[in-house]
């Protein structure tokens, strides 16, 4: 049975209505001009020693100390840096972008070029609002809200953070930091998922279940809110998320770490991107 809650406007909402609003926000975020559907390329500079990236103007190189990227650009490249064309040939030093894509320093017409760093390696991502994936997007298939999949759980922090090596969607192996696990019960059996702890205290799990790849995407994300002081946490599988790589092949999402493939079906949450 849905629980009545009140939103910031003072309007009483049921759990189903709150979930429907969450779904609307998700669709808007995903389909935004610089949302995940707009990613058209992730180019690792180590793969392009001459600095010429596919369909990306300018010359891009890692600086000598390895702490940034140097972009060499001129008027003819059609780039702007901080909203201004570079003018005569100019070198621009860049660090990893940490804000929204639309606030990245470098633009190429309507595209945004975002500098990325992972485990000491540098890349440039290209986000294009005119991408084929964004134009073809029809929505996200999701299971209707089911209160039985909103579960009480318990967060068990690790004494020290751990890093495990996991394969990523681009075929490369990278470290995944883990700060603890959440425990919850389904059908009388306890299950656990290892989670990362975000800077704001919220949790992040990468998980799969017996529906993964068979009716739902091959893995999904779960983002519980920060646990209470006693460790209690709500594990709401109705808000299971498709990872960014479900929307564009150029993301490098981590696969579930060992132990995060549940031996049960989780018929809740987002399932897959609707075909265009």
Phi and psi in degrees as GROMACS dihedral restraints (atoms count N, CA, C in turn):
[ dihedral_restraints ]
;  ai    aj    ak    al  type     phi  dphi    fc
    3     4     5     6     1   -70.1    20    10
    4     5     6     7     1   142.7    20    10
    6     7     8     9     1   -96.9    20    10
    7     8     9    10     1   134.4    20    10
    9    10    11    12     1   -75.6    20    10
   10    11    12    13     1   133.7    20    10
   12    13    14    15     1  -134.0    20    10
   13    14    15    16     1   169.7    20    10
   15    16    17    18     1  -122.9    20    10
   16    17    18    19     1   130.6    20    10
   18    19    20    21     1   -86.5    20    10
   19    20    21    22     1  -178.1    20    10
   21    22    23    24     1   -65.3    20    10
   22    23    24    25     1   -20.8    20    10
   24    25    26    27     1   -84.3    20    10
   25    26    27    28     1    -2.2    20    10
   27    28    29    30     1    88.1    20    10
   28    29    30    31     1     2.2    20    10
   30    31    32    33     1   -83.8    20    10
   31    32    33    34     1   131.3    20    10
   33    34    35    36     1   -76.4    20    10
   34    35    36    37     1   127.2    20    10
   36    37    38    39     1  -123.2    20    10
   37    38    39    40     1   143.7    20    10
   39    40    41    42     1   -82.2    20    10
   40    41    42    43     1   167.7    20    10
   42    43    44    45     1   -59.6    20    10
   43    44    45    46     1   -37.5    20    10
   45    46    47    48     1   -64.0    20    10
   46    47    48    49     1   -43.5    20    10
   48    49    50    51     1   -65.1    20    10
   49    50    51    52     1   -39.3    20    10
   51    52    53    54     1   -63.4    20    10
   52    53    54    55     1   -40.8    20    10
   54    55    56    57     1   -64.1    20    10
   55    56    57    58     1   -40.6    20    10
   57    58    59    60     1   -63.5    20    10
   58    59    60    61     1   -38.4    20    10
   60    61    62    63     1   -66.6    20    10
   61    62    63    64     1   -39.0    20    10
   63    64    65    66     1   -60.3    20    10
   64    65    66    67     1   -42.7    20    10
   66    67    68    69     1   -61.7    20    10
   67    68    69    70     1   -41.1    20    10
   69    70    71    72     1   -63.9    20    10
   70    71    72    73     1   -42.5    20    10
   72    73    74    75     1   -65.2    20    10
   73    74    75    76     1   -38.2    20    10
   75    76    77    78     1   -61.4    20    10
   76    77    78    79     1   -48.4    20    10
   78    79    80    81     1   -60.5    20    10
   79    80    81    82     1   -40.2    20    10
   81    82    83    84     1   -66.3    20    10
   82    83    84    85     1   -40.5    20    10
   84    85    86    87     1   -66.1    20    10
   85    86    87    88     1   -46.3    20    10
   87    88    89    90     1   -63.9    20    10
   88    89    90    91     1   -39.7    20    10
   90    91    92    93     1   -93.2    20    10
   91    92    93    94     1     5.6    20    10
   93    94    95    96     1   -60.5    20    10
   94    95    96    97     1   157.9    20    10
   96    97    98    99     1   -51.5    20    10
   97    98    99   100     1   -36.7    20    10
   99   100   101   102     1  -117.2    20    10
  100   101   102   103     1    29.9    20    10
  102   103   104   105     1   -76.8    20    10
  103   104   105   106     1  -177.8    20    10
  105   106   107   108     1   -59.2    20    10
  106   107   108   109     1   -26.9    20    10
  108   109   110   111     1   -67.3    20    10
  109   110   111   112     1   -18.2    20    10
  111   112   113   114     1   -89.9    20    10
  112   113   114   115     1    -4.5    20    10
  114   115   116   117     1   -72.9    20    10
  115   116   117   118     1   120.0    20    10
  117   118   119   120     1  -112.9    20    10
  118   119   120   121     1    -5.6    20    10
  120   121   122   123     1  -173.3    20    10
  121   122   123   124     1   143.8    20    10
  123   124   125   126     1  -126.9    20    10
  124   125   126   127     1   112.9    20    10
  126   127   128   129     1  -113.9    20    10
  127   128   129   130     1   113.4    20    10
  129   130   131   132     1   -81.3    20    10
  130   131   132   133     1   123.9    20    10
  132   133   134   135     1   -62.2    20    10
  133   134   135   136     1   -29.2    20    10
  135   136   137   138     1   -63.3    20    10
  136   137   138   139     1   -23.0    20    10
  138   139   140   141     1   -83.2    20    10
  139   140   141   142     1    -7.7    20    10
  141   142   143   144     1  -133.5    20    10
  142   143   144   145     1    72.9    20    10
  144   145   146   147     1   -60.6    20    10
  145   146   147   148     1   -22.6    20    10
  147   148   149   150     1   -81.6    20    10
  148   149   150   151     1   -10.4    20    10
  150   151   152   153     1    87.5    20    10
  151   152   153   154     1     3.9    20    10
  153   154   155   156     1   -98.6    20    10
  154   155   156   157     1   111.0    20    10
  156   157   158   159     1   -94.3    20    10
  157   158   159   160     1   149.0    20    10
  159   160   161   162     1   -59.3    20    10
  160   161   162   163     1   121.9    20    10
  162   163   164   165     1    58.1    20    10
  163   164   165   166     1    26.3    20    10
  165   166   167   168     1  -125.7    20    10
  166   167   168   169     1   118.0    20    10
  168   169   170   171     1   -65.9    20    10
  169   170   171   172     1   164.3    20    10
  171   172   173   174     1    84.9    20    10
  172   173   174   175     1   177.2    20    10
  174   175   176   177     1  -117.8    20    10
  175   176   177   178     1   126.2    20    10
  177   178   179   180     1  -118.7    20    10
  178   179   180   181     1   124.0    20    10
  180   181   182   183     1  -140.3    20    10
  181   182   183   184     1   150.4    20    10
  183   184   185   186     1   -73.6    20    10
  184   185   186   187     1   136.7    20    10
  186   187   188   189     1   -70.1    20    10
  187   188   189   190     1   170.8    20    10
  189   190   191   192     1   -61.6    20    10
  190   191   192   193     1   -36.0    20    10
  192   193   194   195     1   -87.7    20    10
  193   194   195   196     1    -1.4    20    10
  195   196   197   198     1    76.7    20    10
  196   197   198   199     1     7.9    20    10
  198   199   200   201     1   -98.5    20    10
  199   200   201   202     1     5.9    20    10
  201   202   203   204     1  -169.7    20    10
  202   203   204   205     1  -176.1    20    10
  204   205   206   207     1  -122.0    20    10
  205   206   207   208     1   137.7    20    10
  207   208   209   210     1  -108.0    20    10
  208   209   210   211     1   121.1    20    10
  210   211   212   213     1  -103.3    20    10
  211   212   213   214     1   124.7    20    10
  213   214   215   216     1  -102.5    20    10
  214   215   216   217     1   118.3    20    10
  216   217   218   219     1  -141.0    20    10
  217   218   219   220     1   155.4    20    10
  219   220   221   222     1  -138.8    20    10
  220   221   222   223     1   172.7    20    10
  222   223   224   225     1   -50.9    20    10
  223   224   225   226     1   -42.6    20    10
  225   226   227   228     1   -66.7    20    10
  226   227   228   229     1   -13.0    20    10
  228   229   230   231     1   -78.1    20    10
  229   230   231   232     1   -15.8    20    10
  231   232   233   234     1    73.3    20    10
  232   233   234   235     1    20.8    20    10
  234   235   236   237     1   -97.3    20    10
  235   236   237   238     1   155.7    20    10
  237   238   239   240     1  -127.4    20    10
  238   239   240   241     1   143.4    20    10
  240   241   242   243     1  -118.0    20    10
  241   242   243   244     1   120.6    20    10
  243   244   245   246     1    55.8    20    10
  244   245   246   247     1    35.6    20    10
  246   247   248   249     1    85.0    20    10
  247   248   249   250     1     0.7    20    10
  249   250   251   252     1  -124.1    20    10
  250   251   252   253     1   143.0    20    10
  252   253   254   255     1   -67.0    20    10
  253   254   255   256     1   149.4    20    10
  255   256   257   258     1   -70.4    20    10
  256   257   258   259     1   -14.2    20    10
  258   259   260   261     1    72.9    20    10
  259   260   261   262     1  -141.8    20    10
  261   262   263   264     1   -57.8    20    10
  262   263   264   265     1   164.8    20    10
  264   265   266   267     1   -47.2    20    10
  265   266   267   268     1   127.5    20    10
  267   268   269   270     1  -143.7    20    10
  268   269   270   271     1   144.4    20    10
  270   271   272   273     1   -99.2    20    10
  271   272   273   274     1   131.2    20    10
  273   274   275   276     1  -121.7    20    10
  274   275   276   277     1   124.0    20    10
  276   277   278   279     1   -90.5    20    10
  277   278   279   280     1   131.7    20    10
  279   280   281   282     1  -125.8    20    10
  280   281   282   283     1   146.2    20    10
  282   283   284   285     1  -113.9    20    10
  283   284   285   286     1   178.2    20    10
  285   286   287   288     1   -63.0    20    10
  286   287   288   289     1   134.4    20    10
  288   289   290   291     1   -74.2    20    10
  289   290   291   292     1   133.8    20    10
  291   292   293   294     1  -118.9    20    10
  292   293   294   295     1    -9.2    20    10
  294   295   296   297     1   -98.5    20    10
  295   296   297   298     1  -167.7    20    10
  297   298   299   300     1   -58.9    20    10
  298   299   300   301     1   149.9    20    10
  300   301   302   303     1   -55.7    20    10
  301   302   303   304     1   -42.1    20    10
  303   304   305   306     1   -66.7    20    10
  304   305   306   307     1   -10.8    20    10
  306   307   308   309     1  -102.6    20    10
  307   308   309   310     1     6.6    20    10
  309   310   311   312     1   -62.7    20    10
  310   311   312   313     1   152.8    20    10
  312   313   314   315     1   -71.5    20    10
  313   314   315   316     1   -28.9    20    10
  315   316   317   318     1  -111.5    20    10
  316   317   318   319     1   130.6    20    10
  318   319   320   321     1  -126.6    20    10
  319   320   321   322     1   149.8    20    10
  321   322   323   324     1  -128.6    20    10
  322   323   324   325     1    90.1    20    10
  324   325   326   327     1    65.1    20    10
  325   326   327   328     1  -127.4    20    10
  327   328   329   330     1   -81.9    20    10
  328   329   330   331     1   -10.0    20    10
  330   331   332   333     1   -80.2    20    10
  331   332   333   334     1   153.4    20    10
  333   334   335   336     1  -116.9    20    10
  334   335   336   337     1   135.4    20    10
  336   337   338   339     1  -109.2    20    10
  337   338   339   340     1   118.2    20    10
  339   340   341   342     1  -113.6    20    10
  340   341   342   343     1   128.5    20    10
  342   343   344   345     1   -86.9    20    10
  343   344   345   346     1   132.9    20    10
  345   346   347   348     1  -127.8    20    10
  346   347   348   349     1   143.9    20    10
  348   349   350   351     1  -131.1    20    10
  349   350   351   352     1   131.5    20    10
  351   352   353   354     1  -137.7    20    10
  352   353   354   355     1   119.9    20    10
  354   355   356   357     1    50.4    20    10
  355   356   357   358     1    43.6    20    10
  357   358   359   360     1    84.3    20    10
  358   359   360   361     1    -4.4    20    10
  360   361   362   363     1  -103.1    20    10
  361   362   363   364     1   143.9    20    10
  363   364   365   366     1  -109.4    20    10
  364   365   366   367     1   146.7    20    10
  366   367   368   369     1  -144.6    20    10
  367   368   369   370     1   163.7    20    10
  369   370   371   372     1  -123.3    20    10
  370   371   372   373     1   127.4    20    10
  372   373   374   375     1  -104.4    20    10
  373   374   375   376     1   142.9    20    10
  375   376   377   378     1  -113.9    20    10
  376   377   378   379     1   122.0    20    10
  378   379   380   381     1  -111.0    20    10
  379   380   381   382     1   123.4    20    10
  381   382   383   384     1  -125.3    20    10
  382   383   384   385     1   112.4    20    10
  384   385   386   387     1   -59.0    20    10
  385   386   387   388     1   -18.7    20    10
  387   388   389   390     1   -95.3    20    10
  388   389   390   391     1    18.9    20    10
  390   391   392   393     1   -61.3    20    10
  391   392   393   394     1   151.1    20    10
  393   394   395   396     1   -61.6    20    10
  394   395   396   397     1   -38.4    20    10
  396   397   398   399     1   -64.2    20    10
  397   398   399   400     1   -39.6    20    10
  399   400   401   402     1   -69.0    20    10
  400   401   402   403     1   -39.4    20    10
  402   403   404   405     1   -66.1    20    10
  403   404   405   406     1   -31.5    20    10
  405   406   407   408     1   -89.8    20    10
  406   407   408   409     1    -7.7    20    10
  408   409   410   411     1   -61.2    20    10
  409   410   411   412     1   129.9    20    10
  411   412   413   414     1  -118.0    20    10
  412   413   414   415     1    -6.5    20    10
  414   415   416   417     1   132.8    20    10
  415   416   417   418     1  -179.6    20    10
  417   418   419   420     1  -116.6    20    10
  418   419   420   421     1   124.0    20    10
  420   421   422   423     1   -73.6    20    10
  421   422   423   424     1   132.3    20    10
  423   424   425   426     1  -143.4    20    10
  424   425   426   427     1   150.5    20    10
  426   427   428   429     1   -74.5    20    10
  427   428   429   430     1   137.8    20    10
  429   430   431   432     1   -54.2    20    10
  430   431   432   433     1   150.6    20    10
  432   433   434   435     1   -55.2    20    10
  433   434   435   436     1   133.4    20    10
  435   436   437   438     1  -131.9    20    10
  436   437   438   439     1   111.2    20    10
  438   439   440   441     1   -60.7    20    10
  439   440   441   442     1   -21.6    20    10
  441   442   443   444     1   -67.0    20    10
  442   443   444   445     1   -16.0    20    10
  444   445   446   447     1  -102.3    20    10
  445   446   447   448     1    14.5    20    10
  447   448   449   450     1  -103.2    20    10
  448   449   450   451     1   103.9    20    10
  450   451   452   453     1  -114.2    20    10
  451   452   453   454     1   143.5    20    10
  453   454   455   456     1   -73.2    20    10
  454   455   456   457     1   139.9    20    10
  456   457   458   459     1  -139.0    20    10
  457   458   459   460     1   177.4    20    10
  459   460   461   462     1  -135.5    20    10
  460   461   462   463     1   129.0    20    10
  462   463   464   465     1   -91.9    20    10
  463   464   465   466     1   129.6    20    10
  465   466   467   468     1  -118.6    20    10
  466   467   468   469     1   100.2    20    10
  468   469   470   471     1   -70.5    20    10
  469   470   471   472     1   148.1    20    10
  471   472   473   474     1   -77.1    20    10
  472   473   474   475     1   154.6    20    10
  474   475   476   477     1   -63.1    20    10
  475   476   477   478     1   -39.2    20    10
  477   478   479   480     1  -134.9    20    10
  478   479   480   481     1   152.3    20    10
  480   481   482   483     1   -66.7    20    10
  481   482   483   484     1   152.1    20    10
  483   484   485   486     1  -123.9    20    10
  484   485   486   487     1   152.5    20    10
  486   487   488   489     1  -126.9    20    10
  487   488   489   490     1   127.6    20    10
  489   490   491   492     1  -117.6    20    10
  490   491   492   493     1   149.8    20    10
  492   493   494   495     1   -89.7    20    10
  493   494   495   496     1   126.9    20    10
  495   496   497   498     1  -134.0    20    10
  496   497   498   499     1   151.9    20    10
  498   499   500   501     1   -69.5    20    10
  499   500   501   502     1   145.4    20    10
  501   502   503   504     1  -108.8    20    10
  502   503   504   505     1   168.3    20    10
  504   505   506   507     1   -62.7    20    10
  505   506   507   508     1   -21.4    20    10
  507   508   509   510     1   -89.0    20    10
  508   509   510   511     1     6.9    20    10
  510   511   512   513     1    89.3    20    10
  511   512   513   514     1    -3.2    20    10
  513   514   515   516     1   -97.9    20    10
  514   515   516   517     1   153.7    20    10
  516   517   518   519     1   -99.9    20    10
  517   518   519   520     1   133.6    20    10
  519   520   521   522     1  -139.3    20    10
  520   521   522   523     1   165.6    20    10
  522   523   524   525     1   -78.6    20    10
  523   524   525   526     1   142.6    20    10
  525   526   527   528     1  -124.4    20    10
  526   527   528   529     1   117.4    20    10
  528   529   530   531     1   -79.5    20    10
  529   530   531   532     1   136.7    20    10
  531   532   533   534     1  -129.9    20    10
  532   533   534   535     1   135.3    20    10
  534   535   536   537     1  -112.5    20    10
  535   536   537   538     1    -3.4    20    10
  537   538   539   540     1   166.4    20    10
  538   539   540   541     1  -163.3    20    10
  540   541   542   543     1  -141.2    20    10
  541   542   543   544     1   154.2    20    10
  543   544   545   546     1  -110.0    20    10
  544   545   546   547     1   137.9    20    10
  546   547   548   549     1  -114.9    20    10
  547   548   549   550     1   140.3    20    10
  549   550   551   552     1  -153.3    20    10
  550   551   552   553     1   163.8    20    10
  552   553   554   555     1  -119.1    20    10
  553   554   555   556     1   133.1    20    10
  555   556   557   558     1  -128.5    20    10
  556   557   558   559     1   120.5    20    10
  558   559   560   561     1    60.3    20    10
  559   560   561   562     1    32.5    20    10
  561   562   563   564     1    84.9    20    10
  562   563   564   565     1    -0.5    20    10
  564   565   566   567     1  -113.8    20    10
  565   566   567   568     1   131.6    20    10
  567   568   569   570     1   -80.1    20    10
  568   569   570   571     1   138.2    20    10
  570   571   572   573     1  -128.1    20    10
  571   572   573   574     1   157.9    20    10
  573   574   575   576     1  -133.9    20    10
  574   575   576   577     1   152.4    20    10
  576   577   578   579     1  -132.3    20    10
  577   578   579   580     1   132.4    20    10
  579   580   581   582     1   -74.9    20    10
  580   581   582   583     1   141.6    20    10
  582   583   584   585     1  -133.9    20    10
  583   584   585   586     1   151.6    20    10
  585   586   587   588     1   -89.8    20    10
  586   587   588   589     1   152.3    20    10
  588   589   590   591     1  -108.3    20    10
  589   590   591   592     1   119.7    20    10
  591   592   593   594     1   -77.6    20    10
  592   593   594   595     1   162.7    20    10
  594   595   596   597     1   -56.0    20    10
  595   596   597   598     1   -30.1    20    10
  597   598   599   600     1   -87.0    20    10
  598   599   600   601     1     5.9    20    10
  600   601   602   603     1    92.6    20    10
  601   602   603   604     1   -13.0    20    10
  603   604   605   606     1   -70.3    20    10
  604   605   606   607     1   167.1    20    10
  606   607   608   609     1  -114.1    20    10
  607   608   609   610     1   159.5    20    10
  609   610   611   612     1  -144.9    20    10
  610   611   612   613     1   121.2    20    10
  612   613   614   615     1  -120.0    20    10
  613   614   615   616     1   141.3    20    10
  615   616   617   618     1  -107.5    20    10
  616   617   618   619     1   119.3    20    10
  618   619   620   621     1  -139.8    20    10
  619   620   621   622     1   160.7    20    10
  621   622   623   624     1  -131.4    20    10
  622   623   624   625     1   166.5    20    10
  624   625   626   627     1  -147.7    20    10
  625   626   627   628     1  -173.6    20    10
  627   628   629   630     1   -72.5    20    10
  628   629   630   631     1    -7.9    20    10
  630   631   632   633     1   -90.8    20    10
  631   632   633   634     1    -9.7    20    10
  633   634   635   636     1   -63.8    20    10
  634   635   636   637     1   125.1    20    10
  636   637   638   639     1    79.6    20    10
  637   638   639   640     1    -2.2    20    10
  639   640   641   642     1  -137.1    20    10
  640   641   642   643     1    71.3    20    10
  642   643   644   645     1   108.0    20    10
  643   644   645   646     1   -16.7    20    10
  645   646   647   648     1  -140.1    20    10
  646   647   648   649     1   166.8    20    10
  648   649   650   651     1   -59.8    20    10
  649   650   651   652     1   162.7    20    10
  651   652   653   654     1   -64.7    20    10
  652   653   654   655     1   -20.7    20    10
  654   655   656   657     1  -161.2    20    10
  655   656   657   658     1   166.4    20    10
  657   658   659   660     1  -140.8    20    10
  658   659   660   661     1   169.6    20    10
  660   661   662   663     1  -107.6    20    10
  661   662   663   664     1   153.3    20    10
  663   664   665   666     1  -135.6    20    10
  664   665   666   667     1   133.0    20    10
  666   667   668   669     1  -128.2    20    10
  667   668   669   670     1    77.6    20    10
  669   670   671   672     1   -66.1    20    10
  670   671   672   673     1   151.4    20    10
  672   673   674   675     1   -67.5    20    10
  673   674   675   676     1   168.8    20    10
  675   676   677   678     1   -57.8    20    10
  676   677   678   679     1   136.8    20    10
  678   679   680   681     1   -64.6    20    10
  679   680   681   682     1   157.1    20    10
  681   682   683   684     1   -71.1    20    10
  682   683   684   685     1   172.3    20    10
  684   685   686   687     1   -58.7    20    10
  685   686   687   688     1   -30.4    20    10
  687   688   689   690     1   -87.9    20    10
  688   689   690   691     1     5.2    20    10
  690   691   692   693     1    91.0    20    10
  691   692   693   694     1    -6.7    20    10
  693   694   695   696     1   -69.1    20    10
  694   695   696   697     1   144.1    20    10
  696   697   698   699     1  -151.9    20    10
  697   698   699   700     1   147.1    20    10
  699   700   701   702     1   -91.5    20    10
  700   701   702   703     1   126.3    20    10
  702   703   704   705     1  -106.5    20    10
  703   704   705   706     1    97.0    20    10
  705   706   707   708     1  -105.6    20    10
  706   707   708   709     1    96.5    20    10
  708   709   710   711     1   -71.8    20    10
  709   710   711   712     1   -12.7    20    10
  711   712   713   714     1   -61.5    20    10
  712   713   714   715     1   -21.0    20    10
  714   715   716   717     1  -106.7    20    10
  715   716   717   718     1    25.6    20    10
  717   718   719   720     1   -62.1    20    10
  718   719   720   721     1   136.2    20    10
  720   721   722   723     1  -111.5    20    10
  721   722   723   724     1   142.7    20    10
  723   724   725   726     1   -69.3    20    10
  724   725   726   727     1   138.7    20    10
  726   727   728   729     1   -74.0    20    10
  727   728   729   730     1   161.5    20    10
  729   730   731   732     1   -54.3    20    10
  730   731   732   733     1   -33.7    20    10
  732   733   734   735     1   -69.3    20    10
  733   734   735   736     1    -8.8    20    10
  735   736   737   738     1   -73.6    20    10
  736   737   738   739     1   -19.5    20    10
  738   739   740   741     1  -101.4    20    10
  739   740   741   742     1   -26.8    20    10
  741   742   743   744     1  -150.9    20    10
  742   743   744   745     1   136.4    20    10
  744   745   746   747     1   -69.6    20    10
  745   746   747   748     1   -11.2    20    10
  747   748   749   750     1   -91.1    20    10
  748   749   750   751     1     2.6    20    10
  750   751   752   753     1   -81.9    20    10
  751   752   753   754     1   159.4    20    10
  753   754   755   756     1  -117.6    20    10
  754   755   756   757     1    44.5    20    10
  756   757   758   759     1   -56.2    20    10
  757   758   759   760     1   139.9    20    10
  759   760   761   762     1   -75.2    20    10
  760   761   762   763     1   144.3    20    10
  762   763   764   765     1   -77.6    20    10
  763   764   765   766     1   164.7    20    10
  765   766   767   768     1   -59.7    20    10
  766   767   768   769     1   138.6    20    10
  768   769   770   771     1   -71.9    20    10
  769   770   771   772     1   165.1    20    10
  771   772   773   774     1   -53.8    20    10
  772   773   774   775     1   132.5    20    10
  774   775   776   777     1    95.0    20    10
  775   776   777   778     1    -8.9    20    10
  777   778   779   780     1  -101.7    20    10
  778   779   780   781     1    18.2    20    10
  780   781   782   783     1  -103.1    20    10
  781   782   783   784     1   105.7    20    10
  783   784   785   786     1   -72.0    20    10
  784   785   786   787     1   141.0    20    10
  786   787   788   789     1   -85.2    20    10
  787   788   789   790     1    24.2    20    10
  789   790   791   792     1  -133.0    20    10
  790   791   792   793     1   163.7    20    10
  792   793   794   795     1   -85.5    20    10
  793   794   795   796     1   136.4    20    10
  795   796   797   798     1  -116.3    20    10
  796   797   798   799     1    85.9    20    10
  798   799   800   801     1   -84.3    20    10
  799   800   801   802     1    61.3    20    10
  801   802   803   804     1  -149.3    20    10
  802   803   804   805     1   155.1    20    10
  804   805   806   807     1    84.4    20    10
  805   806   807   808     1  -167.2    20    10
  807   808   809   810     1   -68.4    20    10
  808   809   810   811     1   142.3    20    10
  810   811   812   813     1  -110.7    20    10
  811   812   813   814     1   -53.6    20    10
  813   814   815   816     1  -166.5    20    10
  814   815   816   817     1   165.0    20    10
  816   817   818   819     1   -77.2    20    10
  817   818   819   820     1   132.1    20    10
  819   820   821   822     1   -65.5    20    10
  820   821   822   823     1   133.8    20    10
  822   823   824   825     1   -65.0    20    10
  823   824   825   826     1   144.3    20    10
